[in-house]
Amino acid sequence: MRILLVEDDTLLGNGIEAGLKHSGFTIDWAKNGHEAQLALETGSYELLVLDIGLPIINGMDLLKRLRREGNHTPVLMLTARDSIADRVKGLDAGADDYLLKPFDLSELVARIHALTRRAHGRSSTPIHYTDLIFEPKQYWVRKGSETIQLSPKESAILGALLNHCGTALSRSQLENSLYGWNEEIESNAVEVHVYHLRQKLGANLIKTIRGVGYLIRKESS
């Protein structure tokens, strides 16, 4: 899952970035509202972790602009303001959730998972597909009575494909779920991870659409 973190506090931003990467997320970190705006115009994210008090363009103005432009990316706002009025203002502007500073990283991770489940219309973390149960937090798939362990990058690709069942995702779209701004993209990484997923979960789960990318078909009704 690719997340845009927008936070101008270097110490806090470093901690959040390291913690979320350790939890298996791909993170791009913008340090002001202008950088965040450029990132959102040129990239695609599944969630935005947005501080309110930002230089150049503050978080509230950035959020309002996103919603005016029809961008419905889930937004988790970070704030040091504890008043109900401030929180109501953020929710009215289009925020999906609020987290008050200081916070525990485990709570941030739990709220991110809750928001993405809600965005994809799921009420619980495991994703069910035919005879598979996929647990993205723990990087495993249960197939019948067998539990199959996945690497974080295998889990990221499988999660992206399952969250977009019926839609082919290109190599570059899948790379976006694996690598942040400062990470070097490994040659043929997507192909290698797809190969390993097929070895572990069956050759027919992930389809190759020639000239387009990869696809997991929708479950037949």
C-alpha positions as CSV (number, residue, x, y, z in Angstrom):
1,M,0.0,0.0,0.0
2,R,1.4,3.4,-1.0
3,I,0.8,6.2,1.4
4,L,1.7,9.9,1.2
5,L,2.9,11.3,4.5
6,V,2.7,15.1,4.8
7,E,4.6,16.3,7.9
8,D,7.0,19.2,8.4
9,D,8.4,18.1,11.7
10,T,11.6,16.2,10.7
11,L,11.9,14.2,13.9
12,L,8.3,13.1,13.9
13,G,8.3,12.5,10.2
14,N,11.4,10.3,10.4
15,G,9.7,8.2,13.1
16,I,6.5,7.8,11.2
17,E,8.2,7.0,7.9
18,A,10.4,4.3,9.6
19,G,7.5,2.8,11.5
20,L,5.2,2.6,8.6
21,K,7.9,1.1,6.3
22,H,8.5,-1.5,9.0
23,S,4.8,-2.3,9.0
24,G,5.0,-3.0,5.3
25,F,3.7,0.2,3.8
26,T,5.4,2.1,0.9
27,I,5.9,5.8,2.0
28,D,6.4,9.0,0.1
29,W,7.1,11.9,2.5
30,A,6.3,15.5,1.6
31,K,7.5,18.2,4.1
32,N,5.1,21.0,3.1
33,G,1.8,21.5,1.5
34,H,3.3,22.5,-1.9
35,E,5.3,19.3,-2.1
36,A,2.2,17.3,-1.2
37,Q,0.1,19.0,-3.9
38,L,2.8,18.2,-6.5
39,A,2.9,14.5,-5.3
40,L,-0.8,14.2,-5.5
41,E,-0.9,15.6,-9.0
42,T,1.7,13.3,-10.3
43,G,1.2,10.1,-8.2
44,S,-1.5,7.8,-7.0
45,Y,-1.9,7.0,-3.3
46,E,-4.3,4.7,-1.3
47,L,-4.2,7.0,1.7
48,L,-2.9,10.4,2.9
49,V,-1.6,11.0,6.4
50,L,-1.8,14.8,6.6
51,D,-0.6,17.2,9.3
52,I,-2.7,20.3,9.8
53,G,0.0,22.8,10.6
54,L,2.1,22.9,7.4
55,P,4.2,25.6,5.8
56,I,3.3,27.2,2.4
57,I,-0.1,25.4,2.1
58,N,-1.6,24.3,5.4
59,G,-3.2,20.9,5.8
60,M,-6.8,22.2,6.0
61,D,-6.5,24.2,2.8
62,L,-4.8,21.3,1.0
63,L,-7.6,19.0,2.1
64,K,-10.3,21.4,0.9
65,R,-8.6,21.7,-2.5
66,L,-8.4,17.9,-2.9
67,R,-12.1,17.5,-2.2
68,R,-13.1,20.4,-4.5
69,E,-11.1,18.7,-7.3
70,G,-13.0,15.4,-6.7
71,N,-10.0,13.5,-5.1
72,H,-11.6,11.0,-2.7
73,T,-8.3,9.5,-1.3
74,P,-8.9,8.6,2.4
75,V,-7.3,11.3,4.6
76,L,-6.1,10.7,8.2
77,M,-5.3,14.1,9.7
78,L,-2.6,14.6,12.4
79,T,-3.1,17.5,14.8
80,A,-1.9,18.9,18.1
81,R,-5.2,20.8,18.4
82,D,-7.5,19.1,20.9
83,S,-10.6,21.2,20.6
84,I,-13.8,19.6,19.3
85,A,-14.3,22.6,17.1
86,D,-11.0,22.0,15.3
87,R,-11.8,18.4,14.8
88,V,-15.3,19.1,13.4
89,K,-13.8,21.7,11.0
90,G,-11.4,19.0,9.7
91,L,-14.1,16.4,9.3
92,D,-16.4,19.0,7.6
93,A,-13.5,19.8,5.2
94,G,-13.3,16.1,4.1
95,A,-11.0,14.3,6.6
96,D,-11.9,10.7,7.2
97,D,-10.3,10.3,10.6
98,Y,-8.3,12.3,13.1
99,L,-5.3,11.4,15.3
100,L,-4.2,13.6,18.1
101,K,-0.5,14.2,18.7
102,P,1.4,12.6,20.5
103,F,0.2,9.2,19.4
104,D,1.4,5.6,19.4
105,L,2.5,4.2,16.1
106,S,0.4,1.1,16.6
107,E,-2.7,3.2,16.8
108,L,-1.7,5.0,13.6
109,V,-1.2,1.7,11.8
110,A,-4.6,0.4,13.1
111,R,-6.4,3.5,11.9
112,I,-4.7,3.3,8.5
113,H,-5.9,-0.3,8.1
114,A,-9.4,0.7,9.2
115,L,-9.6,3.5,6.7
116,T,-8.4,1.3,3.8
117,R,-10.8,-1.4,4.7
118,R,-13.6,1.1,4.7
119,A,-12.5,2.5,1.4
120,H,-12.6,-0.9,-0.2
121,G,-15.9,-1.8,1.4
122,R,-14.6,-4.4,3.8
123,S,-15.5,-4.7,7.4
124,S,-12.5,-6.8,8.5
125,T,-8.8,-7.1,7.7
126,P,-8.7,-10.5,6.0
127,I,-9.5,-10.5,2.3
128,H,-11.5,-13.6,1.1
129,Y,-11.2,-14.7,-2.5
130,T,-12.5,-18.1,-3.7
131,D,-10.7,-20.6,-1.4
132,L,-8.1,-18.1,-0.2
133,I,-8.0,-16.0,3.0
134,F,-5.4,-13.2,2.8
135,E,-4.1,-11.5,5.9
136,P,-2.2,-8.4,4.7
137,K,-1.1,-7.3,8.2
138,Q,0.6,-10.6,8.9
139,Y,1.8,-11.4,5.3
140,W,0.1,-14.8,5.0
141,V,-2.5,-16.6,2.9
142,R,-4.6,-19.5,4.1
143,K,-5.5,-21.9,1.3
144,G,-7.6,-24.7,2.7
145,S,-5.8,-25.9,5.8
146,E,-2.4,-24.6,4.7
147,T,-1.0,-21.3,5.8
148,I,1.4,-19.8,3.3
149,Q,3.9,-17.1,4.3
150,L,4.5,-14.2,2.0
151,S,7.2,-11.6,1.8
152,P,6.1,-7.9,2.4
153,K,6.5,-7.1,-1.3
154,E,4.6,-10.3,-2.4
155,S,1.9,-9.2,0.1
156,A,1.8,-5.7,-1.4
157,I,1.4,-7.0,-4.9
158,L,-1.3,-9.5,-3.9
159,G,-3.1,-6.8,-1.9
160,A,-3.1,-4.4,-4.8
161,L,-4.4,-7.0,-7.3
162,L,-7.1,-8.2,-4.9
163,N,-8.2,-4.7,-4.1
164,H,-8.7,-4.1,-7.8
165,C,-10.2,-7.4,-8.8
166,G,-11.3,-7.4,-12.5
167,T,-8.9,-4.5,-13.3
168,A,-5.5,-5.1,-14.9
169,L,-2.7,-3.2,-13.1
170,S,0.4,-2.2,-15.1
171,R,3.9,-2.9,-14.1
172,S,4.4,0.7,-13.1
173,Q,1.2,0.7,-11.0
174,L,2.5,-2.3,-9.1
175,E,5.9,-0.8,-8.7
176,N,4.2,2.2,-7.1
177,S,2.9,-0.1,-4.4
178,L,6.4,-1.4,-3.7
179,Y,8.7,1.5,-3.8
180,G,8.8,5.0,-2.3
181,W,10.6,8.1,-3.7
182,N,14.0,7.4,-2.4
183,E,14.1,3.7,-3.1
184,E,15.8,2.2,-6.1
185,I,13.4,0.2,-8.3
186,E,14.9,-3.3,-8.8
187,S,14.9,-4.6,-12.4
188,N,12.1,-7.1,-13.1
189,A,11.0,-7.0,-9.4
190,V,7.3,-7.2,-10.3
191,E,7.8,-10.2,-12.6
192,V,9.9,-12.0,-9.9
193,H,7.3,-11.4,-7.1
194,V,4.4,-12.4,-9.4
195,Y,6.4,-15.6,-10.3
196,H,6.8,-16.4,-6.6
197,L,3.1,-15.7,-5.9
198,R,2.2,-18.1,-8.6
199,Q,4.5,-20.7,-7.2
200,K,3.0,-20.4,-3.8
201,L,-0.7,-19.9,-4.6
202,G,-1.2,-21.5,-8.0
203,A,-0.4,-20.6,-11.6
204,N,-3.9,-19.5,-12.5
205,L,-4.5,-16.9,-9.8
206,I,-2.7,-14.0,-11.4
207,K,-3.4,-13.6,-15.1
208,T,-0.9,-11.8,-17.5
209,I,-2.7,-9.4,-19.8
210,R,-0.3,-9.0,-22.7
211,G,0.7,-5.4,-23.2
212,V,-1.3,-4.2,-20.2
213,G,-0.2,-5.9,-16.9
214,Y,-1.5,-8.3,-14.4
215,L,-5.0,-9.2,-13.3
216,I,-6.9,-11.2,-10.7
217,R,-10.4,-11.9,-12.1
218,K,-13.5,-11.1,-10.2
219,E,-15.1,-14.0,-8.5
220,S,-18.0,-15.5,-10.5
221,S,-21.4,-14.9,-9.0
